[in-house]
């Protein structure tokens, strides 16, 4: 065989191999590292589940989008790092909508055939749910894209910081990117690893081209990040050392100034949307509740408790959620919490299901007690224990608040209610049980992690000064192994002193080298101080000390100065956001529960007044000459208590609504202030639930007792 025959033979084999690889990847000619895929699945398991659903169900219905929509959806898919096609996304959304809509039709038809009544409310509600499911799944990639950007952008400043520090002593962009990818949190670390991987697989010829292609992803949303990296790249071509260092320092200043300016602008633009959100989502619905008892009486049964639950526990919370999403869409990146939750040594407590079990044991009895009026009326349990379904309040010394405790009315053989005073008081326990369940579960999960995070932050503040001291010791020509002992002595009494003592002990007693003394898997000092700042600083120390003590000293002093500047900027941003966050938090935990509690009291008073008027008319007050018989009959139909929405269900609806509002607004405020931070969000929800619900329950209880007593005191007695 000659050379040409050999080439033709093996080129055919190569083409077949490439074709089979392409077919195994769904027709997409992609070469993906198994390690990279495993890393992505570990960091984003929820995204992988969505991809599986989209690929399986999304291909059942082939829908073609317009060119504009296809570009928009595809951009979100790329930003969210989803390996999907736009047609699969819209196919999944449409298939889910169609499936739920068909289920709605089947169930509604079955109910109509069985009961001979068309369930309009159920059908309408299911239609809304199916439409919401379509919207949720169709816009899911865009929301994931936003979450990805918020998470990744919170790592930008540390990424530029570590790149600049590394490039100062080693002017090698590939090694700097590789170093940063290993020491910043996900998901930005995933992107940077992909930059290196694209070079290794031959997609790009060098790191600069691969990095430039990746930076196009951030050009629209984080231009300062792009400019900083371009300055870092330009330092590679600067022959003058002093000029090169100056360019690197300029790169860090560009991103710090850019983040500060964007957050400053955001704090001014977000105030008006948050105010509108509070008015539309809290004030107006809460005030509208005060009119519901009168409206339910005037509409003579057209307004039911189910309508109230649908309106205040489904539709309005969805409106509030949508408005909060619009606010979070406007948040710029570059500022936020940078500590990865999974790296916290107490993460097993956050992941544990035990707090939910403990909270359930405490809250389920409270919920059962709150549902006691329904249990006594609609279950056979009272008969088993020889109890009455209802009893007079006078038996327990509360006759001044009405007749029966639960006060059910008979409507053609069907019990309607409860309208009683005691039933309304017991209803307060239902939202209390829900709020207490989540508050206790979240508190048990997060209290140790939050405490540990705060300790770590305090440690990092002290460590910043210790780095400066260590850098000075190295600059004096003291070897790194001896410098740790001197710094441990000079920082005696501080938290960071223990870190340097452990390193010194490992060097002196265990005979370890510097890197082993810090990063040994069993005895390394970093095990006891798992901080990103400490770990990365020590890595830079280990790398730079190989090039000389002066290089190491300059690196540590530079880290100390830059971290101090970064802390100052974070403090300024927190001050800027404090007004917005504190105002909204006070509205959520004070004004909203206060208004809602007063409205519940007004609801009980209006219901008591209308119920009393109904009883007066029923006793024949119209026949005494004050009113005609026809007028009495008309008023009897107008003020028919059976047609009212029981205040028991009204209070449960508004109480659960307060819980929902606290969940939604707390998540919004945490995102506005600190970006994507699940740990802080859970912790803040637990605090706000306790504060907000306790205030609501106290105000509601006082208002119910006071206004009910006032109403019963000024109204004439029935039959008097």
Secondary structure, DSSP 8 states (H G I E B T S, - for coil): --HHHHHHHHHHHHHHHHHHHHHHTTT------HHHHHHHHHH-HHHHHHHHHHHHHTTTS-----HHHHHHHHHHHHHTT----HHHHHHHHHHHHHHHHHHHHHHHHHHHHHHSS--HHHHHHHHHHHHHHHHHHHSHHHHHHHHHHHHHHTTHHHHHHHHHHHHHH---HHHHHHHHHHHS-TTHHHHHHHHHHHHHTTSSSSHHHHHHHHHGGGTTT-HHHHHHHHHHHHGGG---HHHHHHHHHHHHHHHHHHHHHHHHHHHHHHHHHHHHHHIIIIIHHHHHHHHHHHHHHHTTTSS-HHHHHHIIIIIHHHHHHHHHHHHHHT--SS-S----GGGSTTHHHHH-SHHHHHHHHHHHHHHHHHTHHHHHHHSTHHHHTT--S--BGGGGT-GGG-SBSS--EEETTEEE----HHHHHHHHHHHHHHHHHHHHHHHHHHHHHHHHHHHHHHHHHHHHHHHHHHHHHHHTT--HHHHHHHHHHHTTTSHHHHHHHHHHHHHHHH---HHHHHH-TTT-GGGT---HHHHHHHHHHHHHHTT-HHHHHHHHHHHHHHHHHHHHHHHHHHHHHHHHHHHHHHIIIIIHHHHHHHHHHHHHHHHHHHHHHHHHHHTTGGGGTSS-HHHHHHHHHHT-GGGS--HHHHHHHHHHHHHHHHHHHHHHHHHHHHSS-HHHHHHHHHHHHHHHHHHHHHHHHHHHHHHHHHHHHHS--TT-
